[in-house]
């Protein structure tokens, strides 16, 4: 199973958010599993068409995913995936 981690900024919207281990062969499949563990989180991470929102980045093994539209990047069982909320403001 892949290890999915979240930046602390996301706990503002999802209190109790913690690292989880889920199965899935692509980013999209992993996010389906994450959503079953944390209902509503994909509404925050994804646009209505299923693409990644502009303020969210996902890294697999410290590399930014390439496919932000269909989330087809491969995820292997020992991979670590970080879901990162970009912060802005001044």
VENDANOR-V24175 format. One line per field, one symbol per residue. psi: psi as a letter, one per 20 degrees, with the letter a starting at -180 (. if undefined). burial: 1 if it has 24 or more other C-alpha atoms within 12 Angstrom, else 0. Layout:
BEGIN
psi: ???
burial: ???
END
This chain:
BEGIN
psi: qqppqqqhhiihhmqjprprpqqqirgghghggghhhmpihhhhhqrhjirpqhjpqpppljppqhnigiljpqprhjqpppppppqra.
burial: 011111100100000000011111011111111100010011011100001110011111000010010010111000111111100000
END
